[in-house]
């Protein structure tokens, strides 16, 4: 199973980006989906997740109110809409899938990971 993240790029502070992650070959509706990020010199951290069953969403405090995770089961795709971007959001963003995942995705024990997409926010 390959998860394919896209949508990263260079944006000025205050700007917006939408990341997409396609999951062909996955029984998508059976998986919770998450976004994680790793900034230079830092450990990977949880950003957001959406549950497999009722679309409950979870966010780390630093992105609440600015980022929105959503999913389209018909397209096997999860999205991360990022508004009001800050330089501290600069990182490689990874999508990941967890079978029947819900709040436990916070801890990062996911079944599948995609290659990252780089988001750079300039001040």
C-alpha positions as CSV (number, residue, x, y, z in Angstrom):
1,X,0.0,0.0,0.0
2,X,1.4,3.4,-1.0
3,X,0.1,6.6,0.4
4,X,0.8,9.6,-2.0
5,X,0.9,13.0,-0.4
6,X,1.0,16.1,-2.4
7,X,0.3,19.8,-2.2
8,X,3.3,21.1,-0.3
9,X,5.2,24.2,-1.3
10,X,6.4,27.6,-0.4
11,X,3.9,30.1,1.1
12,X,4.2,33.4,2.9
13,X,3.1,33.6,6.5
14,X,-0.7,34.1,6.7
15,X,-1.2,32.1,3.5
16,X,-3.0,28.8,2.9
17,X,-2.2,25.4,1.4
18,X,-4.2,22.2,1.0
19,X,-2.4,18.9,1.3
20,X,-3.9,15.8,-0.3
21,X,-3.1,12.2,0.3
22,X,-4.3,9.5,-2.0
23,X,-4.5,5.9,-0.9
24,X,-5.1,3.6,-3.9
25,X,-5.3,0.0,-3.0
26,X,-6.5,0.6,0.5
27,X,-9.9,-0.2,1.8
28,X,-10.1,3.4,2.7
29,X,-13.3,3.5,4.7
30,X,-11.8,1.0,7.1
31,X,-8.9,3.3,8.0
32,X,-8.5,6.3,10.2
33,X,-6.2,8.8,8.5
34,X,-3.7,11.1,10.1
35,X,-1.3,13.9,9.3
36,X,2.1,14.2,11.0
37,X,5.0,16.6,10.5
38,X,8.7,16.7,11.2
39,X,10.5,20.0,11.3
40,X,14.3,20.2,10.8
41,X,16.1,19.0,13.9
42,X,12.9,18.0,15.6
43,X,11.0,14.8,16.2
44,X,7.9,13.9,14.2
45,X,4.7,15.2,15.8
46,X,1.0,14.5,15.4
47,X,-0.9,17.2,13.5
48,X,-4.5,16.0,12.8
49,X,-6.5,12.8,12.3
50,X,-9.9,11.7,11.3
51,X,-11.5,8.6,12.5
52,X,-12.5,5.7,10.3
53,X,-16.1,5.4,11.4
54,X,-17.8,8.7,12.2
55,X,-15.3,11.3,10.8
56,X,-14.5,12.5,14.3
57,X,-11.5,14.8,14.0
58,X,-8.5,15.4,16.3
59,X,-6.0,18.2,16.3
60,X,-2.9,19.2,18.1
61,X,-3.4,22.4,20.0
62,X,-1.0,24.5,17.8
63,X,-3.2,24.0,14.7
64,X,-6.7,24.1,16.1
65,X,-8.8,26.7,14.4
66,X,-6.3,27.0,11.5
67,X,-6.1,23.5,10.0
68,X,-9.0,21.3,8.9
69,X,-8.7,17.6,8.1
70,X,-11.3,15.9,5.9
71,X,-11.7,12.8,3.9
72,X,-13.5,11.7,0.7
73,X,-14.0,7.9,0.8
74,X,-15.2,7.8,-2.8
75,X,-11.8,9.1,-3.9
76,X,-9.7,7.3,-1.3
77,X,-8.2,10.7,-0.3
78,X,-7.6,12.6,2.9
79,X,-7.0,16.4,2.9
80,X,-5.4,18.9,5.2
81,X,-6.5,22.4,4.7
82,X,-4.0,24.8,6.3
83,X,-4.9,28.4,6.8
84,X,-3.1,31.3,8.6
85,X,0.2,29.5,8.2
86,X,3.1,30.4,10.4
87,X,6.8,30.0,10.0
88,X,6.7,27.4,12.7
89,X,4.5,25.2,10.5
90,X,7.4,24.6,8.3
91,X,8.0,20.9,8.1
92,X,7.8,17.8,6.0
93,X,4.2,16.6,6.3
94,X,3.3,12.9,6.2
95,X,0.0,11.2,5.9
96,X,-0.6,7.9,7.5
97,X,-3.3,5.2,7.8
98,X,-4.4,3.2,10.8
99,X,-6.9,0.3,10.5
100,X,-10.0,1.3,12.5
101,X,-8.1,4.2,13.8
102,X,-9.5,6.9,16.1
103,X,-8.1,8.9,18.9
104,X,-5.2,6.4,19.3
105,X,-3.7,7.8,16.1
106,X,-2.4,10.7,18.3
107,X,0.4,8.4,19.4
108,X,1.6,7.7,15.9
109,X,1.3,3.9,15.8
110,X,0.0,3.8,12.2
111,X,-0.1,0.9,9.8
112,X,1.0,2.7,6.6
113,X,3.0,5.9,6.0
114,X,3.4,8.0,2.9
115,X,6.4,9.9,1.7
116,X,6.3,13.4,2.9
117,X,5.6,16.7,1.2
118,X,7.5,19.7,2.2
119,X,5.7,22.8,3.5
120,X,7.8,26.0,3.9
121,X,6.3,29.1,5.4
122,X,8.4,32.3,5.0
123,X,8.1,35.2,7.3
